[in-house]
Amino acid sequence: MKEHPKTILLVSCYEMGHQPAGLAVPIGFLERAGYRAEAMDVSVEGFDPGRVARARFVGISVPMHTALRLGLRVAEQVRRINPDCHICFYGLYASLNEDYLLDHAADSVIGGEYEEALVKLVESLDAGEPPEADGVSTRARKAKPRLARLPFPLPVRNRLPSMDRYARLVRGGEELPAGYVEASRGCLHLCTHCPIPPVYGGRFFVVPQDVVLEDIRRLAGSGARHITFGDPDFLNGPLHSLRLARAMHEEFPEITFDFTAKVEHILKHRELLPEFASLGCVFIVSAVESLSDTVLDRLEKGHTRSDIGEALRVLRGAGIALRPSFVSFTPWTSMDDYLDVMEFVEAEGLIDNVDPVQYTIRLLIPPGSLLLERADTERWLGRLIHESFSYEWAHPDPFMDELHGRVSRLVEESVSRKEDPSATFYRIRDLARGGRGDGRAPLRPALPPDRLRPPRLSEAWFC
């Protein structure tokens, strides 16, 4: 390792409750180049001023909006403690917000497939040269996100908090250690509300199977009994994913897994689903987003309401649970649309498949969003709030914005007192029905507390 009196410190703020790939993977690249890096995950171990004071370079991983907002606070603390160190923001939301970050917190910003650019940036700084690596933006020089296939090394996890401090698989009354890997990055699709298309433009890159398998092998050696494939869509490369699942099952037949896939991919590759189930897939997360064909068309999701019902039947036939996610509040979502989702969830027996936080999700419009290109934005779009990294928008019906606030407070309170999710569901439905003028129907009782719930992770996620 290259000797230096000051360290390289990579920081994660939030990765949906998983051990952060945004630290493990770039540390692998840095170590291959001869650099040793420290890691700090403030979501589970807090902020360590000592590690910050020792750093000559602090890289802050921002793969999502929540991570970016937390990361900005971390950068402010870093600057107070160690004003001379170089602060770099890297990841998906770094690219989308590079102007603000460079003006207020960052010395450099890297997006896209960022790891090699990160290494070259460190090498330039060590050599006393201007940070002009391909893909690195600074105040003096803006660069496009680097989109090229990378020679992936094995992720380095021994600097991270142990896996038992992160989300676990909850299944049949057991809680099992869950690991997290990525078999691909980017996405083929251009959903207008998604932050990936403005950066990747419809491209995706696979991680070599041998790298992913060795990572799984080491996670299994550390106790993992379940693996989350964190790809934006595991079925962007269905044969790559199937080969990987087969190889994992052959070596670790007891390990289960989950992945994320679009509704249209579930239907297109339905013939593969029974085999995925036999290999250990216990649930699939899918961005259903809405049951309104109007909303789905605006978001260019590539599926319709009828497709959602068909995908649910296909997954049930394969023995795989669906865990749908929703964008419950958009400028086009009516009160009837909102209640339609809740009625569908109840009728299809999905109450336990949907974390209550999903009923609070409000459309997020970051800089660069494809939604900004739509012709009707002037009807609902407000100004860019730089410090919150998103555009304001208002619903044509003010009550829908009021409902969002009320439901958000209800869910926050229910989580704080560990309320049964089914009781929360019925309270939300009751609140929404009252808003539509149906009157406050008697609150339905929660489902039996000893019921067998479908497989899930122990931490509800949000962007």
VEXDREN-2710 file (C-alpha; in Angstrom, 1 decimal):
% VEXDREN-2710
k/r/px/py/pz
1/MET/0.0/0.0/0.0
2/LYS/1.2/3.5/-0.8
3/GLU/2.3/5.3/2.4
4/HIS/0.9/8.7/3.2
5/PRO/0.6/10.5/6.6
6/LYS/-3.1/11.2/5.9
7/THR/-5.8/8.7/5.0
8/ILE/-8.5/8.3/2.4
9/LEU/-11.9/8.2/4.0
10/LEU/-15.1/7.1/2.2
11/VAL/-18.4/7.9/3.8
12/SER/-21.9/6.3/3.3
13/CYS/-24.9/8.0/4.8
14/TYR/-27.8/5.7/3.7
15/GLU/-28.1/2.7/1.4
16/MET/-31.7/1.5/2.1
17/GLY/-30.5/-0.4/5.2
18/HIS/-27.9/-2.5/3.4
19/GLN/-24.2/-2.8/4.0
20/PRO/-23.0/-0.1/1.5
21/ALA/-21.8/-1.2/-1.9
22/GLY/-21.0/2.5/-2.4
23/LEU/-18.0/1.9/0.0
24/ALA/-17.1/-1.7/-0.6
25/VAL/-16.7/-1.5/-4.4
26/PRO/-14.6/1.8/-4.6
27/ILE/-12.4/0.6/-1.7
28/GLY/-11.7/-2.5/-3.9
29/PHE/-10.7/-0.2/-6.8
30/LEU/-8.5/1.9/-4.5
31/GLU/-6.8/-1.1/-3.0
32/ARG/-6.0/-2.6/-6.4
33/ALA/-4.3/0.7/-7.2
34/GLY/-2.3/0.5/-4.0
35/TYR/-4.3/2.8/-1.7
36/ARG/-5.7/1.8/1.6
37/ALA/-9.0/3.5/2.4
38/GLU/-11.0/3.8/5.6
39/ALA/-14.8/3.6/5.7
40/MET/-17.5/5.3/7.8
41/ASP/-21.2/4.4/7.6
42/VAL/-22.9/7.2/9.5
43/SER/-26.2/5.4/9.2
44/VAL/-25.2/2.7/11.7
45/GLU/-22.0/3.9/13.4
46/GLY/-22.4/7.6/13.6
47/PHE/-20.0/10.4/12.7
48/ASP/-16.4/9.9/13.9
49/PRO/-14.5/13.3/14.0
50/GLY/-11.2/11.4/14.6
51/ARG/-11.4/9.6/11.3
52/VAL/-12.3/12.9/9.5
53/ALA/-9.4/14.8/11.1
54/ARG/-6.9/12.1/9.8
55/ALA/-8.2/12.4/6.2
56/ARG/-6.6/14.1/3.2
57/PHE/-9.5/12.9/1.0
58/VAL/-13.1/12.4/1.9
59/GLY/-15.4/10.7/-0.6
60/ILE/-19.1/10.9/0.2
61/SER/-21.3/8.2/-1.5
62/VAL/-24.7/9.6/-2.7
63/PRO/-26.6/6.9/-4.6
64/MET/-30.0/8.3/-3.7
65/HIS/-31.8/11.5/-2.5
66/THR/-31.8/10.7/1.2
67/ALA/-28.1/9.9/1.1
68/LEU/-27.4/13.2/-0.6
69/ARG/-29.3/15.3/2.0
70/LEU/-27.5/13.6/4.8
71/GLY/-24.2/13.8/2.9
72/LEU/-24.4/17.5/2.7
73/ARG/-24.5/17.7/6.5
74/VAL/-21.6/15.4/6.7
75/ALA/-19.6/17.6/4.3
76/GLU/-20.3/20.6/6.4
77/GLN/-18.9/18.8/9.5
78/VAL/-15.9/17.6/7.5
79/ARG/-15.1/21.1/6.4
80/ARG/-15.3/22.5/9.9
81/ILE/-13.0/19.7/11.3
82/ASN/-10.6/19.4/8.4
83/PRO/-10.8/22.4/6.1
84/ASP/-7.8/21.4/4.0
85/CYS/-9.0/17.9/2.9
86/HIS/-10.5/17.3/-0.6
87/ILE/-14.2/16.5/-0.5
88/CYS/-15.6/14.5/-3.4
89/PHE/-19.3/13.5/-3.8
90/TYR/-19.7/10.5/-6.0
91/GLY/-22.7/8.4/-7.2
92/LEU/-26.0/8.9/-9.0
93/TYR/-27.2/12.0/-7.2
94/ALA/-23.8/13.6/-7.3
95/SER/-24.1/14.0/-11.1
96/LEU/-27.7/15.3/-10.9
97/ASN/-26.7/18.0/-8.4
98/GLU/-23.1/18.8/-9.3
99/ASP/-23.7/22.6/-9.7
100/TYR/-25.0/23.1/-6.2
101/LEU/-22.5/20.7/-4.7
102/LEU/-19.5/22.4/-6.3
103/ASP/-20.8/25.8/-5.2
104/HIS/-21.5/24.8/-1.6
105/ALA/-19.7/21.7/-0.4
106/ALA/-17.6/19.7/-2.9
107/ASP/-14.2/20.1/-4.4
108/SER/-15.1/17.5/-7.0
109/VAL/-18.1/15.4/-8.2
110/ILE/-18.1/12.1/-10.0
111/GLY/-21.1/10.2/-11.5
112/GLY/-21.9/7.3/-13.7
113/GLU/-19.4/4.4/-13.5
114/TYR/-17.3/6.4/-11.1
115/GLU/-14.7/4.0/-9.5
116/GLU/-11.8/4.4/-11.9
117/ALA/-12.3/8.1/-12.1
118/LEU/-12.2/8.2/-8.3
119/VAL/-8.9/6.4/-8.3
120/LYS/-7.4/8.7/-10.9
121/LEU/-8.6/11.7/-8.9
122/VAL/-6.7/10.4/-5.8
123/GLU/-3.6/9.8/-7.9
124/SER/-3.7/13.3/-9.4
125/LEU/-4.1/14.9/-6.0
126/ASP/-1.2/12.8/-4.6
127/ALA/1.0/13.9/-7.5
128/GLY/0.1/17.6/-6.9
129/GLU/-1.6/17.7/-10.3
130/PRO/-4.9/19.3/-11.3
131/PRO/-7.8/16.9/-10.8
132/GLU/-8.6/16.5/-14.5
133/ALA/-9.4/12.8/-14.7
134/ASP/-12.1/11.8/-17.2
135/GLY/-15.5/12.0/-15.5
136/VAL/-14.4/14.3/-12.7
137/SER/-16.1/17.6/-12.4
138/THR/-14.6/20.5/-10.4
139/ARG/-15.3/24.2/-10.1
140/ALA/-12.9/24.8/-13.0
141/ARG/-13.9/22.0/-15.3
142/LYS/-17.2/20.2/-15.8
143/ALA/-17.2/16.6/-17.1
144/LYS/-19.9/14.3/-18.2
145/PRO/-20.6/11.1/-16.1
146/ARG/-18.3/8.4/-17.3
147/LEU/-20.2/5.5/-18.9
148/ALA/-17.8/2.7/-19.7
149/ARG/-17.5/-0.9/-18.7
150/LEU/-15.1/-1.2/-15.7
151/PRO/-12.7/-4.0/-14.7
152/PHE/-14.3/-4.8/-11.4
153/PRO/-12.2/-6.0/-8.5
154/LEU/-13.7/-7.8/-5.5
155/PRO/-15.5/-5.5/-3.2
156/VAL/-13.7/-4.9/0.2
157/ARG/-16.1/-5.4/3.1
158/ASN/-13.7/-5.9/6.0
159/ARG/-13.6/-2.1/6.7
160/LEU/-17.4/-1.9/7.0
161/PRO/-19.6/-2.4/10.0
162/SER/-20.5/-6.1/10.3
163/MET/-23.5/-7.4/8.3
164/ASP/-25.5/-8.0/11.5
165/ARG/-26.0/-4.3/11.9
166/TYR/-28.0/-4.0/8.7
167/ALA/-31.4/-5.3/7.4
168/ARG/-32.2/-8.9/7.9
169/LEU/-34.6/-11.3/6.0
170/VAL/-37.8/-11.8/8.1
171/ARG/-39.4/-15.1/7.1
172/GLY/-41.6/-17.5/9.0
173/GLY/-40.8/-16.0/12.4
174/GLU/-37.0/-16.1/11.8
175/GLU/-34.6/-13.2/11.1
176/LEU/-31.7/-14.2/8.9
177/PRO/-28.6/-12.2/8.1
178/ALA/-28.9/-10.6/4.6
179/GLY/-26.1/-9.6/2.3
180/TYR/-26.3/-7.2/-0.6
181/VAL/-24.6/-7.3/-4.0
182/GLU/-25.0/-5.7/-7.4
183/ALA/-24.9/-7.9/-10.6
184/SER/-25.4/-4.9/-12.9
185/ARG/-25.7/-1.1/-12.8
186/GLY/-27.6/1.4/-14.9
187/CYS/-30.8/0.5/-16.7
188/LEU/-32.1/0.0/-20.3
189/HIS/-35.3/1.9/-19.6
190/LEU/-36.2/5.6/-19.5
191/CYS/-39.0/6.0/-16.9
192/THR/-39.5/9.7/-16.6
193/HIS/-39.5/9.9/-12.8
194/CYS/-36.4/7.7/-12.3
195/PRO/-33.0/9.4/-11.5
196/ILE/-31.1/6.7/-13.5
197/PRO/-32.0/7.7/-17.1
198/PRO/-30.6/11.3/-16.9
199/VAL/-27.2/9.8/-16.0
200/TYR/-27.1/6.5/-17.8
201/GLY/-29.3/7.3/-20.8
202/GLY/-30.6/3.8/-21.2
203/ARG/-27.3/2.0/-20.7
204/PHE/-26.5/-0.7/-18.2
205/PHE/-23.3/-2.6/-17.3
206/VAL/-23.0/-6.1/-15.9
207/VAL/-20.6/-7.0/-13.1
208/PRO/-18.6/-10.2/-14.0
209/GLN/-20.2/-13.3/-12.6
210/ASP/-17.0/-14.5/-11.0
211/VAL/-16.7/-11.2/-9.0
212/VAL/-20.3/-11.3/-7.8
213/LEU/-20.0/-15.0/-6.9
214/GLU/-16.8/-14.5/-4.9
215/ASP/-18.5/-11.6/-3.1
216/ILE/-21.4/-13.8/-2.2
217/ARG/-19.0/-16.5/-1.1
218/ARG/-17.4/-14.2/1.4
219/LEU/-20.8/-12.9/2.5
220/ALA/-21.9/-16.4/3.1
221/GLY/-18.7/-17.0/5.1
222/SER/-19.7/-14.1/7.3
223/GLY/-23.0/-15.6/8.0
224/ALA/-25.3/-14.4/5.2
225/ARG/-28.3/-16.6/4.6
226/HIS/-30.1/-14.3/2.2
227/ILE/-28.8/-12.1/-0.7
228/THR/-30.4/-9.0/-2.1
229/PHE/-29.5/-8.3/-5.7
230/GLY/-29.5/-4.5/-5.6
231/ASP/-29.5/-4.0/-9.4
232/PRO/-31.9/-1.3/-10.6
233/ASP/-33.5/-4.1/-12.6
234/PHE/-32.2/-7.7/-12.2
235/LEU/-33.9/-8.7/-15.5
236/ASN/-32.2/-6.1/-17.7
237/GLY/-29.8/-8.9/-18.4
238/PRO/-31.9/-12.0/-17.8
239/LEU/-29.5/-14.7/-18.9
240/HIS/-26.6/-13.1/-16.9
241/SER/-28.9/-13.0/-13.8
242/LEU/-30.2/-16.6/-14.3
243/ARG/-26.7/-18.0/-14.7
244/LEU/-25.6/-16.2/-11.5
245/ALA/-28.6/-17.5/-9.6
246/ARG/-27.9/-21.0/-10.8
247/ALA/-24.2/-20.8/-9.8
248/MET/-25.1/-19.4/-6.3
249/HIS/-27.7/-22.1/-5.7
250/GLU/-25.4/-24.8/-6.7
251/GLU/-22.8/-23.7/-4.2
252/PHE/-25.2/-22.4/-1.5
253/PRO/-28.5/-24.2/-1.9
254/GLU/-29.7/-22.9/1.5
255/ILE/-29.3/-19.2/0.6
256/THR/-32.4/-17.4/-0.6
257/PHE/-32.5/-14.1/-2.5
258/ASP/-34.6/-11.3/-3.7
259/PHE/-34.3/-8.8/-6.6
260/THR/-36.0/-5.8/-8.3
261/ALA/-37.7/-6.0/-11.7
262/LYS/-40.1/-4.0/-13.8
263/VAL/-43.6/-5.2/-14.3
264/GLU/-43.0/-5.5/-18.0
265/HIS/-39.9/-7.7/-17.4
266/ILE/-41.9/-9.9/-15.1
267/LEU/-44.3/-10.5/-17.9
268/LYS/-41.7/-10.7/-20.7
269/HIS/-39.6/-13.2/-18.8
270/ARG/-42.4/-15.1/-17.0
271/GLU/-41.0/-18.5/-18.2
272/LEU/-37.9/-17.9/-16.1
273/LEU/-39.7/-17.2/-12.8
274/PRO/-40.4/-20.8/-11.8
275/GLU/-36.7/-21.5/-12.1
276/PHE/-35.8/-18.4/-10.1
277/ALA/-38.2/-19.6/-7.4
278/SER/-36.6/-23.1/-7.4
279/LEU/-33.2/-21.4/-7.0
280/GLY/-34.3/-19.6/-3.9
281/CYS/-36.0/-16.3/-4.9
282/VAL/-38.6/-15.5/-2.2
283/PHE/-39.7/-12.1/-3.3
284/ILE/-39.4/-9.5/-6.1
285/VAL/-39.7/-5.8/-5.6
286/SER/-41.4/-4.0/-8.5
287/ALA/-42.0/-0.3/-9.1
288/VAL/-45.7/-0.6/-9.7
289/GLU/-46.0/3.1/-8.8
290/SER/-49.7/3.5/-9.5
291/LEU/-52.8/1.8/-10.8
292/SER/-53.9/4.8/-12.8
293/ASP/-53.1/4.4/-16.5
294/THR/-52.9/8.2/-16.7
295/VAL/-50.2/8.3/-14.1
296/LEU/-48.4/5.3/-15.6
297/ASP/-48.4/6.9/-19.0
298/ARG/-46.9/10.2/-17.6
299/LEU/-44.2/8.2/-15.9
300/GLU/-43.6/6.1/-19.0
301/LYS/-43.5/2.9/-16.9
302/GLY/-44.1/0.6/-19.8
303/HIS/-47.0/-1.2/-18.1
304/THR/-50.7/-0.7/-17.5
305/ARG/-53.1/-1.4/-14.7
306/SER/-54.1/-4.8/-16.3
307/ASP/-50.4/-5.7/-16.6
308/ILE/-50.1/-5.3/-12.8
309/GLY/-52.8/-7.8/-12.1
310/GLU/-51.3/-10.2/-14.6
311/ALA/-47.8/-9.9/-13.1
312/LEU/-49.2/-10.6/-9.7
313/ARG/-50.9/-13.8/-11.0
314/VAL/-47.6/-14.9/-12.7
315/LEU/-45.6/-14.4/-9.6
316/ARG/-48.1/-16.2/-7.4
317/GLY/-48.1/-19.1/-9.9
318/ALA/-44.3/-19.3/-9.6
319/GLY/-44.4/-19.1/-5.8
320/ILE/-42.7/-15.7/-5.5
321/ALA/-44.1/-12.9/-3.4
322/LEU/-44.5/-9.5/-5.0
323/ARG/-43.5/-6.4/-2.9
324/PRO/-44.8/-3.5/-4.9
325/SER/-43.5/0.1/-4.5
326/PHE/-45.6/3.1/-5.2
327/VAL/-45.3/6.8/-6.0
328/SER/-48.5/7.5/-4.1
329/PHE/-48.6/11.3/-4.7
330/THR/-48.1/12.8/-8.2
331/PRO/-49.6/15.9/-9.9
332/TRP/-51.9/13.5/-11.8
333/THR/-53.0/11.3/-8.9
334/SER/-56.6/11.8/-7.8
335/MET/-58.3/10.9/-4.5
336/ASP/-60.0/8.0/-6.3
337/ASP/-56.6/6.8/-7.6
338/TYR/-55.2/6.9/-4.1
339/LEU/-58.1/4.9/-2.7
340/ASP/-58.0/2.5/-5.7
341/VAL/-54.5/1.5/-4.7
342/MET/-55.6/0.8/-1.1
343/GLU/-58.6/-1.2/-2.2
344/PHE/-56.5/-3.2/-4.6
345/VAL/-53.9/-4.0/-1.9
346/GLU/-56.7/-5.2/0.4
347/ALA/-58.6/-7.1/-2.2
348/GLU/-55.4/-8.9/-3.4
349/GLY/-54.2/-9.8/0.1
350/LEU/-51.2/-7.5/-0.2
351/ILE/-51.4/-5.6/3.0
352/ASP/-48.4/-7.3/4.4
353/ASN/-46.5/-7.0/1.1
354/VAL/-46.4/-3.2/1.2
355/ASP/-44.5/-1.2/3.8
356/PRO/-46.8/1.7/5.0
357/VAL/-44.1/4.3/4.1
358/GLN/-45.0/3.5/0.4
359/TYR/-48.4/5.2/0.9
360/THR/-46.5/8.5/1.7
361/ILE/-44.1/8.6/-1.3
362/ARG/-44.4/11.9/-3.2
363/LEU/-43.0/12.3/-6.7
364/LEU/-39.4/13.6/-6.5
365/ILE/-38.2/15.8/-9.3
366/PRO/-34.4/16.3/-9.2
367/PRO/-32.4/18.5/-11.5
368/GLY/-32.1/16.8/-14.9
369/SER/-35.3/14.8/-14.5
370/LEU/-36.9/13.6/-17.7
371/LEU/-40.2/15.0/-16.4
372/LEU/-38.8/18.5/-17.0
373/GLU/-39.0/17.8/-20.7
374/ARG/-42.8/17.2/-20.7
375/ALA/-45.0/19.7/-22.3
376/ASP/-47.4/20.3/-19.4
377/THR/-44.9/21.0/-16.7
378/GLU/-45.9/24.7/-16.4
379/ARG/-49.2/23.6/-15.0
380/TRP/-47.8/22.1/-11.8
381/LEU/-44.0/22.6/-11.6
382/GLY/-42.5/25.2/-9.2
383/ARG/-39.0/26.4/-8.6
384/LEU/-35.9/24.4/-8.0
385/ILE/-35.2/24.3/-4.3
386/HIS/-31.4/23.9/-4.5
387/GLU/-30.9/23.0/-0.9
388/SER/-33.4/20.1/-1.1
389/PHE/-32.2/19.0/-4.5
390/SER/-35.6/18.9/-6.0
391/TYR/-38.3/21.0/-7.8
392/GLU/-41.4/22.1/-6.0
393/TRP/-44.7/21.0/-7.4
394/ALA/-48.3/21.5/-6.3
395/HIS/-51.3/19.3/-6.9
396/PRO/-54.2/20.9/-8.7
397/ASP/-56.4/19.7/-5.7
398/PRO/-54.9/21.3/-2.6
399/PHE/-56.4/18.5/-0.4
400/MET/-54.1/15.9/-2.0
401/ASP/-51.1/17.9/-0.7
402/GLU/-52.8/18.1/2.6
403/LEU/-53.5/14.4/2.6
404/HIS/-49.8/13.7/1.9
405/GLY/-48.8/15.6/5.0
406/ARG/-51.4/13.9/7.2
407/VAL/-50.6/10.4/5.9
408/SER/-46.8/11.1/6.4
409/ARG/-47.4/12.1/10.0
410/LEU/-49.6/9.1/10.6
411/VAL/-47.0/6.7/9.3
412/GLU/-44.1/8.3/11.1
413/GLU/-46.1/8.1/14.4
414/SER/-47.1/4.5/13.7
415/VAL/-43.5/3.4/13.0
416/SER/-42.3/5.1/16.2
417/ARG/-44.6/3.1/18.3
418/LYS/-44.1/-0.1/16.3
419/GLU/-47.7/-0.4/15.3
420/ASP/-48.8/-3.5/13.3
421/PRO/-48.6/-2.5/9.6
422/SER/-52.1/-3.8/9.0
423/ALA/-53.5/-1.4/11.6
424/THR/-51.6/1.4/10.0
425/PHE/-53.0/0.4/6.6
426/TYR/-56.6/0.7/7.8
427/ARG/-55.9/4.0/9.5
428/ILE/-54.6/5.4/6.3
429/ARG/-57.5/4.1/4.3
430/ASP/-59.9/5.5/6.8
431/LEU/-58.2/8.9/6.6
432/ALA/-58.3/8.9/2.8
433/ARG/-62.0/7.8/2.7
434/GLY/-62.9/10.6/5.0
435/GLY/-61.1/13.1/2.7
436/ARG/-63.2/11.9/-0.2
437/GLY/-66.4/12.6/1.7
438/ASP/-67.3/9.0/2.3
439/GLY/-67.5/9.6/6.0
440/ARG/-65.3/7.9/8.5
441/ALA/-66.1/4.2/8.2
442/PRO/-65.5/2.1/11.3
443/LEU/-61.8/1.3/11.6
444/ARG/-61.2/-2.3/10.5
445/PRO/-59.3/-4.4/13.1
446/ALA/-55.7/-5.2/12.3
447/LEU/-54.9/-8.7/11.0
448/PRO/-54.1/-11.3/13.6
449/PRO/-50.7/-10.5/15.1
450/ASP/-49.6/-14.2/14.9
451/ARG/-50.4/-14.4/11.1
452/LEU/-47.7/-15.7/8.7
453/ARG/-46.4/-12.7/6.8
454/PRO/-44.7/-13.0/3.4
455/PRO/-40.9/-12.7/3.3
456/ARG/-39.5/-9.2/3.7
457/LEU/-36.5/-7.3/4.9
458/SER/-36.5/-5.9/8.4
459/GLU/-36.0/-2.3/7.3
460/ALA/-38.5/-0.5/5.1
461/TRP/-36.8/1.4/2.3
462/PHE/-37.3/4.7/0.6
463/CYS/-35.3/6.8/-1.8
END
